[in-house]
């Protein structure tokens, strides 16, 4: 099974470099004809790592969710919805920083033969849901849901990049993907554990069907079967660019990435190609190893500095559609590495932190912490908010004795407030005591990564929007021991 910690963290790329170095031999491998100089090849490989990281990450998730039935994370074949009747737990490791607020429904759409129709049932007005459409470029190209389209039932058409048909009667809206394979993430709000049967009933009302079935017409010829390159940890470690080749088969070129793809072609990377690292000269091998390490370091630096630091929380807006990214491959890579498949700012904001108010790293093995929301200063949202605990190294949820991975606004009635109305969360690995346990967010026995989620943030003051400049600011994490 592919675990994302091998791909998504700086240590992973360093491991990839080391693994490849160990396998290199002082053979008489020669450069391929037409290859650029060592320095130019290094620059291209660095650009390729930054451009290609989200594509390879997305390809790997597609493999686990929709292709490899033995991955341990398989959900359903293409064009079939898989409804999860639970929220994410530490066992869910296909996607880093998983949301544990809302039971997910997933469907990978194959739009090659014909468009797909997504249908939703009527949903209570006080229950948040969203359907996020994400293409192979990791662009969020559309939304269906409480904020975007309301809570009435409806039928929506999702089409591939080459579709030229007319909008059929009964379709509320058409969404166009830049790629033939797209990921659809459906979130349905869960108010409490007793609410799951109602969520399951809603999930049963989500459907995905080919346009021909929706129109009750004969289906077009099926698309050719694809022999996908298996996405394995060892394979990506040994040859990242081979997986970029595989990914690019399903990512049509656009005016925005034409230049970078032309440069990648100079070192043999592109759709239909197979990047053979072992065939390169020692000089070019060394250059590409260094390039991957430097590219990954630049993505990490962007993640550290690309946001605004407010009370120790990193706040930014770096998820969106093709126009939003506008060819900013560094932002796209940073967004994917920070939390693959994040929402647009208008749908959700994600302040995150690894440090306390003094700038020291959060570490549950050494300290206890608190977060205190002043009276009237809870996160301003139209839907709900949460604070989720992750292991600082893996960015996965943390096992703990009370199976609590987050604290969110639906839990407020059971939580304790101070006489002045303020709310304090206790961030520590051991129980703070029976009188405070309702407000306890269990921490790992090690480094901590905290993510705050504001679903459907209020657009008017007090608001976290615009990102990093809003009138509401998250309170800092204070060390108390």
C-alpha positions in Angstrom: 0.0 0.0 0.0 1.3 3.5 -0.8 1.5 5.7 2.2 1.5 9.4 1.5 4.2 10.1 4.1 6.7 8.6 1.7 5.7 11.1 -1.0 4.5 14.2 0.7 7.2 15.1 3.2 10.7 16.5 2.7 12.2 13.4 4.2 10.4 11.4 1.5 12.1 13.2 -1.3 15.4 13.0 0.5 14.8 9.3 0.9 14.1 9.1 -2.8 17.4 10.8 -3.5 19.3 8.5 -1.2 17.6 5.4 -2.6 18.4 6.4 -6.1 22.0 7.3 -5.2 22.5 3.9 -3.5 21.3 2.1 -6.7 23.6 4.2 -9.0 26.6 2.4 -10.3 29.6 3.9 -12.0 28.5 2.4 -15.2 29.3 3.8 -18.6 25.7 5.0 -19.1 25.7 7.8 -21.7 23.5 10.8 -22.1 20.6 10.4 -24.5 21.0 12.2 -27.8 19.7 15.8 -27.6 19.8 16.1 -23.8 20.5 19.6 -22.4 23.6 20.4 -20.4 23.9 19.2 -16.8 23.0 22.6 -15.4 19.9 23.0 -17.6 18.8 19.5 -16.9 19.0 20.2 -13.2 16.9 23.4 -13.6 14.3 21.5 -15.6 14.1 18.7 -13.1 13.6 21.1 -10.3 10.8 22.8 -12.2 9.4 19.3 -13.0 9.3 18.3 -9.3 7.4 21.5 -8.4 5.0 21.3 -11.4 4.5 17.5 -11.1 4.2 16.9 -7.4 0.4 17.5 -7.2 -0.2 15.5 -10.4 1.7 12.5 -9.0 0.0 12.8 -5.6 -3.4 12.9 -7.3 -2.5 9.9 -9.5 -1.4 7.9 -6.5 -4.7 8.6 -4.7 -6.6 7.6 -7.8 -4.7 4.3 -7.8 -5.6 3.6 -4.2 -9.2 4.7 -4.4 -10.4 3.5 -7.8 -7.9 1.2 -9.5 -6.0 -1.1 -7.0 -8.5 -3.2 -5.2 -5.7 -4.5 -2.9 -4.4 -1.1 -1.9 -6.1 -1.1 1.5 -7.7 2.2 0.7 -9.8 1.1 -2.3 -13.3 2.8 -2.4 -15.1 1.9 -5.6 -14.4 1.5 -9.4 -14.7 4.6 -11.6 -18.2 6.2 -11.8 -19.5 4.4 -8.7 -20.1 6.3 -5.4 -18.6 4.9 -2.2 -20.3 6.2 0.9 -18.3 6.1 4.1 -20.7 5.6 7.1 -18.1 7.0 9.5 -15.8 9.9 9.8 -12.1 9.6 9.2 -10.0 7.8 11.8 -6.2 7.1 12.2 -6.8 4.1 10.0 -7.5 6.4 7.0 -4.0 7.1 5.5 -4.6 7.7 1.8 -4.9 11.4 2.1 -2.9 13.5 4.6 -4.7 15.8 7.1 -8.0 14.0 6.5 -11.2 15.8 7.6 -12.9 14.0 10.4 -15.9 16.4 10.7 -18.0 15.0 7.8 -18.6 11.5 6.6 -17.3 11.4 3.0 -18.7 10.0 -0.1 -16.2 9.5 -3.0 -16.5 8.9 -6.7 -13.8 9.0 -9.3 -15.4 10.0 -12.6 -14.2 8.7 -16.0 -15.4 11.2 -18.5 -13.7 9.8 -21.6 -16.7 8.1 -23.1 -19.4 10.5 -22.0 -20.3 13.0 -19.3 -21.6 12.0 -15.9 -24.7 13.3 -14.1 -24.5 13.8 -10.4 -27.8 14.0 -8.6 -28.5 15.2 -5.0 -31.6 14.8 -2.8 -33.3 17.5 -0.8 -31.3 18.3 2.3 -32.3 20.1 5.5 -31.4 23.8 5.4 -29.5 23.6 8.7 -27.3 20.7 7.5 -24.1 21.6 5.6 -23.1 19.5 2.6 -20.7 20.1 -0.3 -19.7 18.3 -3.5 -16.2 19.4 -4.5 -15.1 18.6 -8.1 -11.4 18.3 -8.5 -9.6 17.5 -11.7 -6.3 15.8 -12.4 -4.5 19.2 -12.2 -5.9 19.4 -8.6 -8.0 22.4 -9.7 -11.3 22.8 -7.9 -13.5 23.3 -11.0 -16.9 23.4 -9.3 -19.1 23.0 -6.3 -22.5 21.7 -5.5 -23.9 22.2 -2.0 -25.4 24.3 0.7 -23.3 27.3 -0.1 -22.9 27.0 -3.8 -26.3 25.7 -5.1 -28.6 25.5 -2.0 -30.3 22.5 -0.4 -32.9 21.7 -3.1 -32.7 18.4 -5.1 -31.1 18.7 -8.5 -29.2 17.1 -11.4 -25.8 18.4 -12.4 -23.6 17.5 -15.5 -19.8 17.0 -15.3 -18.1 17.0 -18.7 -14.6 16.3 -19.8 -12.3 18.8 -21.6 -13.4 17.7 -25.1 -17.2 17.6 -24.7 -19.1 19.8 -27.1 -22.7 18.8 -26.5 -25.8 20.9 -25.6 -27.0 21.1 -22.0 -29.9 18.6 -21.7 -33.2 19.5 -20.2 -33.4 19.1 -16.5 -29.7 19.8 -15.8 -29.2 22.6 -13.4 -25.6 23.4 -14.2 -22.7 22.1 -16.3 -19.2 21.7 -14.8 -16.2 21.3 -17.1 -13.1 19.4 -16.0 -9.6 20.1 -17.6 -8.9 16.3 -17.4 -10.8 13.1 -18.3 -10.5 11.7 -14.7 -11.9 13.7 -11.9 -12.2 13.3 -8.2 -15.5 14.1 -6.5 -15.4 14.5 -2.7 -18.8 14.8 -1.0 -19.0 16.0 2.6 -22.2 15.6 4.6 -22.3 17.2 8.0 -22.6 14.9 11.0 -24.0 16.6 14.1 -23.2 13.8 16.6 -22.8 10.0 16.6 -26.6 9.4 16.9 -27.0 11.4 13.7 -25.3 8.8 11.5 -28.5 7.1 10.3 -29.8 10.4 9.0 -26.5 11.0 7.2 -26.7 7.5 5.7 -30.1 8.3 4.3 -28.8 11.4 2.7 -25.8 9.6 1.2 -28.1 7.0 -0.3 -29.7 9.9 -2.3 -26.4 10.9 -4.0 -26.2 9.2 -7.4 -23.8 9.2 -10.3 -24.9 8.0 -13.8 -23.7 8.3 -17.4 -25.5 11.0 -19.4 -26.9 8.3 -21.7 -28.6 6.6 -18.7 -30.0 9.9 -17.5 -31.5 10.6 -20.9 -32.6 6.9 -21.3 -30.6 6.6 -24.5 -28.2 3.9 -25.8 -24.7 4.2 -24.3 -21.8 5.2 -26.6 -18.9 2.8 -27.1 -16.9 2.2 -23.9 -13.5 3.8 -23.6 -10.4 1.6 -24.0 -9.2 -0.2 -20.9 -6.1 1.5 -19.4 -3.1 -0.4 -18.0 -2.3 2.0 -15.2 1.2 2.1 -13.8 0.9 0.7 -10.3 1.6 3.5 -7.8 3.9 1.9 -5.2 6.0 3.5 -2.6 9.1 1.9 -3.9 8.3 2.9 -7.5 7.8 6.6 -6.7 10.9 6.6 -4.5 13.0 5.2 -7.3 11.7 7.2 -10.2 9.4 10.1 -9.5 9.5 11.3 -13.0 8.2 8.0 -14.4 5.1 8.6 -12.4 4.9 12.1 -13.7 5.0 10.5 -17.2 2.1 8.3 -16.2 0.1 11.3 -14.7 0.6 13.5 -17.8 -1.2 10.9 -20.0 -4.4 12.1 -18.4 -3.6 15.8 -18.1 -4.2 17.5 -21.5 -1.8 20.4 -22.2 -3.1 23.9 -21.9 -1.8 27.3 -22.7 -0.8 27.8 -19.1 1.5 24.7 -18.9 2.7 24.5 -22.5 6.0 26.1 -21.7 6.9 24.0 -18.7 5.9 20.8 -20.5 8.1 21.7 -23.5 11.0 22.1 -21.1 10.2 18.7 -19.5 10.2 17.1 -22.9 13.9 18.1 -23.2 14.7 15.6 -20.5 12.3 12.9 -21.8 9.3 13.6 -19.6 5.8 13.7 -21.0 2.7 11.7 -21.9 3.6 8.4 -23.6 7.2 8.6 -22.4 9.0 6.5 -19.8 11.7 8.3 -17.8 14.6 6.0 -17.4 16.8 7.4 -14.6 19.3 4.5 -14.8 20.1 5.3 -18.5 21.6 8.7 -17.6 25.2 9.7 -17.1 26.5 10.0 -13.5 26.6 13.7 -13.9 23.0 14.0 -15.0 21.9 11.6 -12.3 23.6 13.7 -9.6 22.1 16.8 -11.0 18.6 15.4 -11.0 19.0 14.1 -7.4 20.0 17.6 -6.3 17.2 19.2 -8.3 14.6 17.0 -6.6 15.9 17.9 -3.2 16.1 21.6 -3.9 12.6 21.6 -5.5 11.1 19.9 -2.5 12.9 22.3 -0.1 11.4 25.3 -2.1 7.9 23.9 -1.7 8.5 23.5 2.1 9.8 27.0 2.3 6.7 28.3 0.4 4.5 26.4 2.9 6.4 28.1 5.7 6.4 31.6 4.3 3.6 31.7 1.7 1.0 32.4 4.3 0.4 35.1 6.9 1.3 34.2 10.4 -1.4 35.3 12.8 -1.0 34.4 16.5 1.2 31.4 15.3 -1.4 30.2 12.8 -0.6 30.1 9.1 -3.5 31.6 7.2 -3.7 31.8 3.4 -5.9 31.0 0.4 -4.2 28.6 -2.0 -6.9 26.3 -3.4 -9.0 27.1 -6.4 -9.7 26.6 -10.1 -7.3 26.9 -13.1 -7.7 30.7 -13.2 -7.0 31.0 -9.5 -3.6 29.3 -9.8 -2.9 30.9 -13.2 0.2 28.8 -13.8 1.7 29.4 -10.3 3.1 25.9 -9.9 4.7 26.6 -6.6 1.4 27.6 -5.0 -0.2 24.5 -6.5 2.5 22.3 -5.1 2.5 23.9 -1.7 -1.3 23.6 -1.5 -1.2 19.9 -2.4 1.6 19.2 0.1 -0.1 21.2 2.8 -3.4 19.4 2.4 -4.3 17.7 -0.8 -7.8 18.5 -2.1 -8.4 21.5 0.1 -11.4 23.8 -0.5 -11.6 27.2 -2.0 -11.5 30.0 0.6 -15.2 30.8 0.2 -16.1 27.2 1.0 -13.6 26.6 3.8 -10.6 28.2 5.5 -7.8 26.1 7.1 -5.6 28.0 9.6 -2.9 25.6 10.7 0.0 25.6 13.1 3.0 23.6 14.4 4.1 26.2 17.0 2.9 27.9 20.2 2.5 31.6 20.7 6.3 31.9 21.4 7.2 30.2 18.1 8.4 27.0 19.8 7.3 23.7 18.1 4.2 22.0 19.6 5.2 18.8 21.3 2.8 16.7 23.3 5.6 14.7 24.9 7.0 17.8 26.6 4.2 20.3 27.2 0.5 20.9 27.7 -1.3 23.7 25.8 -4.5 25.6 25.7 -6.5 27.5 23.1 -9.0 30.1 24.5 -11.7 31.7 22.5 -12.7 35.0 24.1 -16.4 35.8 24.7 -18.1 36.3 21.4 -15.0 35.3 19.5 -15.7 31.8 18.3 -14.9 31.2 14.6 -17.4 33.1 12.5 -19.0 30.6 10.1 -22.3 30.0 8.3 -21.9 26.2 8.7 -19.5 24.9 11.4 -15.9 25.1 12.6 -13.5 22.6 14.1 -10.0 22.1 15.5 -8.4 18.8 14.5 -5.3 17.1 16.0 -2.7 15.5 13.7 0.6 13.8 14.3 3.3 16.3 13.5 5.3 13.9 11.4 2.7 12.0 9.4 -0.1 14.5 9.3 -2.5 11.7 10.1 -5.1 11.6 12.9 -3.9 10.6 16.4 -4.9 7.4 18.2 -6.1 8.2 21.7 -8.0 6.6 24.6 -11.3 8.5 24.0 -11.3 8.3 20.1 -11.6 12.0 19.9 -9.7 13.5 16.9 -11.2 17.0 16.9 -13.4 19.5 18.8 -16.1 21.2 16.7 -19.0 23.6 17.0 -21.7 20.8 17.2 -19.9 19.7 20.4 -20.4 23.1 22.1 -23.5 22.2 24.1 -21.6 19.6 26.0 -18.5 21.7 26.6 -17.7 23.9 29.7 -17.2 27.6 29.5 -15.7 30.0 31.9 -18.0 32.4 33.9 -17.2 35.2 31.4 -18.3 33.0 28.5 -14.9 32.2 27.1 -14.1 28.7 25.9 -10.8 26.9 26.6 -9.6 23.8 24.8 -7.0 21.6 26.5 -4.3 20.3 24.2 -2.4 17.5 25.9 -1.7 13.8 25.7 -3.1 12.9 29.1 -6.5 13.7 30.4 -6.8 17.2 32.1 -9.2 15.7 34.7 -12.8 14.7 34.6 -14.0 18.3 35.1 -12.2 19.4 32.0 -12.4 16.3 29.8 -15.3 17.7 27.7 -12.9 20.3 26.4 -9.9 18.0 25.9 -8.3 17.5 22.5 -5.9 14.5 22.9 -2.4 15.1 21.6 0.3 12.7 20.4 3.3 11.8 22.5 5.4 13.9 20.1 5.1 16.7 17.6 1.7 18.2 16.9 0.1 19.6 13.8 -3.2 21.5 14.4 -5.7 22.5 11.7 -8.6 24.7 12.2 -11.5 24.4 9.7 -14.1 27.1 9.1 -16.7 25.8 6.8 -18.6 28.4 4.8 -16.8 31.3 6.6 -18.9 34.4 7.0 -17.9 36.9 4.3 -18.7 40.0 6.3 -17.0 41.2 9.5 -16.2 39.6 11.8 -14.7 37.3 9.3 -11.5 35.4 8.6 -11.8 36.7 5.0 -10.0 38.0 3.1 -7.5 35.3 4.0 -4.8 36.8 6.3 -6.5 40.2 6.4 -9.8 39.4 8.0 -11.2 41.1 11.1 -11.4 37.8 13.0 -8.2 36.1 14.1 -7.7 32.7 15.6 -6.3 32.7 19.2 -2.8 31.4 19.7 -1.8 28.1 21.2 -0.4 28.8 24.7 2.0 26.5 26.5 0.9 26.0 30.1 3.6 23.6 31.3 
